[in-house]
Amino acid sequence: MCKYNKFMTKLSVNINKIAVIRNSRGGNMPDVIAAAQNIERFGSEGITVHPRPDERHIRYADVRELKGVVTTELNVEGNPIPSFVDLVCEVRPAQVTLVPDAADAITSNAGWNTVAHREFLTEMCERFHREGIRVSIFVDPDPEMVSGAKACGADRVELYTEAYAAGYHTDREKAIEPYVAAAERAREEGLGLNAGHDLNLDNLRYFLTRIPWVDEVSIGHALISDALYFGLENTVALYLRETHCK
């Protein structure tokens, strides 16, 4: 049953996988820009992209083009190497999410050590803030790393939720515990809270029921996979139901 909650978590759809399909054949099918516009029209409250240096999915040119058409919030994720920093400062999205992924990483697989990398991350936060960009730092569910992000000057943290998703069907109470602790620390520190990675229609609502003050979830792989069966418009609606009804 859908029960309205006073906290409204926004859904930002990661469209990287749409770009993967396009790039596998060349040309412009499917059209990534048109897909982003349709996803917004279907109700998504944001578009997320994660351009990597090899441009194996979202390309830097896509990010530039998306800035001109996205009407909700554009969230650009990535490792802040010089070319990424230059791109983000040029495009000036609503939000940049700093992710410490290696150039050859298949997908993001760890959060920042915000204590060990405090000087660098502080510099990055200051750089993006000068451009009026909200900064979120991708972290593991560790209260110390959350506090470290605050010390760096971040506006938000994004909790890396792969471990939660992996443990959800075995023991969801145990799986959510470190995330609740990290989320409580974020709230104590006055940080905004995002979450993403392997969240899906099975595990999303429970996560948001236990941590209802999440500002935004970024979901791509599962949502685009579900769209193969349910259609893109229906799938966006299904995820909106999970984010808005807790």
N, C-alpha and C positions, 0 to 999 in steps of 0.2 A: 504494500500500500504506500502511496506517495504522500508523505507528510511534509508540509512546507517548513523550512527552517529559516530563522532570521539571518543566518549566514548564507551568502550566495556565492558559491564557488564558480568562477568563470572557466569555461572550456576553451582551451586554445588547441587547435588541431595542427599537428605537425604534418606537413605535406611532403616530407623527404621521399617517402615511398612512392608517391605519384611520380616524382622526378626519376626515381630508379627505373620505372617502367618506360618512361619517355627515353631515357638515355640508353636503354638496352637495344633500341632499334634505330636511334637517330631521329631526326625530324622533330616534330612538335606534337606527337600524339602519345599520351594525353597532354593537353595543354595545361601546364602547371598554373599559369596565371588565371586562366578561366576556372580551373578547379578551386583555387583559393577564393575567387569571387563567388562561386556557387556555394562553397562551404559557409561563407559569411551569410549568404542569402538564406541558407538552411538554418541559421541561428547561432552558429559558432561565434564566440565572443573574442576570438583572437586567432591569429595564424602564426605558427612557429616554423622556423626553418633552421637547419643546422648545416651551413656550408662547410665543407672540408677542403683542404688544400688541393686534393686531386679532383675535386668537383665530380665525384662519382654519382652524386645525386643532385642536390641543389647547387646551382652554380652562382658565382658572385653576380653575374648578370641578372639572374633570377631575382636576387635580393634587391637589386637596384630597381627592377621593374615592379616588384611587389610593393615597394614603398609608395609608388604612385597610385596603386589601386586598392590597397587594404584600407578599409574604413573603420575597422575595430582597433585592435592593437597588434602591431607586428613585433614579435619576439624573435631575436636572432641569437642563436646559441653557438658556442664554439670556444676553442682554445685561443686565447688572446695572443696569437703570434702577430708580428707586425702587419702582415697583409690583412688579417681579420680586423685588427684594430682600425686600420685605415678605412676598410669597408664600412664598419659600423659608424665611424665618425662621419663618413660621407653621407650615409643613408639616414642616420639618426632615427632609428626605430624607437618605439615607445619603451622597449626593454631590451637589454642585452643580458644573456645568461652565460656566465663564464664557466666553462667545462674543461677539465684538465685531460682531454683525450689525446692520445698519441696520434700522429699523422696516419698510421696504418691500422688504427683501431676499427674493428667492424662496427662497433657501437660503443657508446659511453659505458665505462665499466668501473668507475670510482669517482668519488667526490674529492674536492680539494682538501689538502691539509692546510687549513687557514692559519695555523700557528707558524708552521715552517715557512710558508710562502707569504707571510703577512706584508712584508715590504713591497713585494711585487703586486700583490692584489690591492694594496692600498693605492699604489700608483695607478693601477688600472681603474679603480673606482673614481679616483680624482679626475682621470682623463675623460672618462665617459660622462661624469657629472658636469664637466665643463660644457658638454654638448647637450645638456638637458635630458640625458638618457637615464632611465631607472636601471639600477644594477642589481642583478640576482646572482648569487654564487651557489653553484652546485655542490652539495655536501652530503656525506654519509650521515645516517641518523645518530649523530654523536653530539651531545650538548656542548662539548668543548669546541667542536668545529663550528657550531652555530654561533657561540660567543666570539670565536675568532673572526667570523665573517662580519659581525657587528663592529669589531675593533678595526677591521679593514675599511669600514665606511660603506658597506653594502646596504641597500635598501631592503632586500629580501634574501632569503635562502630558498633554494629548491632542493627538497629532500629526494635523494636517489632511492627509488622504491623497488628496485629489482629484488632485494632480499625479502621484502614484504610479500611481493607477488610469488616468489619461490616457496615461501613457507605458508602461504595462505590456506591451502587445502589440507595441510597436515595439522597445523595448530595456529589458527588465525589470531588467537589471543597472544600467544608468544611472539608471533610475527609482528604484531602491531606495537608491542611494548616499547621498543627503542624509538619508534617514530613518535609516539605520544610524548616521550620524554624530550626528544629534540624539538618537537612542536611547542611544548610548554616553555622551553628555554627561549625559543624564538619570540613567543608572545611576551615573556618577561623582558626580553631585550628590546622590545618595540620594533622587531623586524616583521616585514610582510612574509608570507609563507606560500611557496609554490611546491608542487610535487610532480614527479614524472618518472617514467620508465617501467614498462610492463604492467601498467594499470590497464584494466579491461572491464568488460561488462560483468564479469564474475566478482571481481575484488574491489571495484571502485567505491560502491556505495558504503561498504563496511568501513573502508578507510576514512571516508568523509563523515560517517556517523560518529566515529571515535575522535576525529580531529575536524570538527565542523568549521573551524575558522581558517581553513585553507583558502587562500585568495584565488589560486589558479592551478589547474592541472593541465599539463601538456601531454597530449596523447596522439600518437601517430601510427605505429606499427599495428597495434591491435585494431584501431578504428578503421584503417584502410583495409586490413584483412577482413574484418566483419563486413565491410562494404561490398566485398565480392559476393556475399550471400544475400545481404539485406538491401543493397543499393545505398548510395552515398547519402541521399537525403534522409532516408529512414534511419541510417546508422547514426548520423549526427543527432537526430531526434532522440534516439535511444540513449546516447551518452549524455545529452542535455538532461534527460529525465534522471539519470543517476547523479549528476552534479547538483541539480536543483532540488531534489527530493531526498531528504535524509531522515 
